Amino acid sequence: MHPLRKALHNELHSRPSIYFSDPANVYHFAFADAEEVCDALVDRLNEAADAHLASNGSQALLRMGQNTLKWERHTEFFTLTLVVPRATGDAHWPPLPTALDALVADYRHLLINADQVLVESEAHWAGDVAAYGFKDPAGSTLGGGDAVAWSDFRLSEDGVNRILLVNRRLNAYRLGRMIRRLLEIETYRMMASLTLPVAQAVSLQLKEYDKELARLSDRNAEGKDSARALSADIAALSARIVRSTARTRQRFSATEAYGQIVFERINELRESHIGDCQRLGVFIERRFRPTVRYCAATDQRLVRLGQSVANLGDLLQARVQVEVEEQNSEILRSLNARADTQIKIQKAVEGLSIIAISYYLLSLFKLFYQGLHTVGLEVSARHAILGLAPVAALTLGLIFMRIRKAKGH
């Protein structure tokens, strides 16, 4: 058996929902979490719990009196969900139990999402949404008509988003899963929205980058600036874009993933209209989808801008290559011209050498002819020329052949 077989199979059961019956109040908190904060809060929750129901390291179910608490670790956040049973006639929106409020008080600065879900049975709910303090709420029937949910998505004075769910035919298991979907929609929506300020800041930077890219493109097209100066400016712009990409890649990727989860959970609600209310999913999608699209568009702009700068660098490199080739051609032409000149000079030197050698050879023959007269030999000039001319021609021929042979080597 593979050593990871058991662990991978048990991932199917790693994040179970809390199963409970109506009526109840469900409190849900999500903290943008650093690992050490998560560990400290988990330790405090474990100490305060009356009993540990289940745990696997990434989540745990705890019993706190009559209440059930679940904590979960996620990649970028940490969630607490508390289910508090309620009796008929209790206040609709009671505050968070004192014990839990004291535990999370030190971490409220990390609180990214807070929801309170009031779960009522169809037989005992007030019958009018206005009785629960909602103003112009959105509402839907869920699960094919097995439940009804309303919310106006307005934060209360203590920063909590309130949701009313009226249970018609959901058992404890389906009710727990339905509540989990509603809470995940809000939590992942808020986590995805964390990227919005980042995208807005990047958009401002992109405007400056676009202007700088346009200026660099004009300078490259005009060809007035030196390639070295232009290359340095392109490299500087590219470095700034790469730095922005490295700083934001994780956030943009997270928004894409969180947004996909939100839309999937909305589809899983299996909504239908109730009265004239706008559906919950439609309300969220119309206001949340532009955020996801804006972040995705900003990420794509950043990527395309990086590609454009890279293309400009390639164009500059091509321009430099052409200039280098032209310089090499000029050098080759100069070398060819110099070689032609040297050949001409060499030919001229060869001619002069032949003339000089001929002059000295004839001078030697003349001295030799005069020497014959000195020793008393009478040789006419005509016979001397006839006798010495072949010798002179043969000597010059041999010298000329040696010069050609030396040039050949």
Secondary structure, DSSP 8 states (H G I E B T S, - for coil): --TTHHHHHGGGGSS------SSEEEEEEEEE--HHHHHHHHHHHHHH-SEEEEE-SSEEEEEETTEEEEEEE-SSEEEEEEEEE--TTS-SS----HHHHHHHGGGGGGEEEEEEEEEEETTTS-S-GGGGT-SS-EEEEETTTTEEEEE---B-TTS-EEEEEEESS--HHHHHHHHHHHHHHHHHHHHHHTHHHHHHHHHHHHHHHHHHHHHHHHHHHHT-S-HHHHHHHHHHHHHHHHHHHHHHHHHHHHHHHHHHHHHHHHHHT--B--TT---HHHHHHHHHHHHHHHHHHHHHHHHHHHHHHHHHHHHHHHHHHHHHHHHHHHHHHHHHHHHHHHHHHHHHHHHHHHHHHHHHHHHHHHHHHHHHHHTT----HHHHHHHHHHHHHHHHHHHHHHHHHHHH-
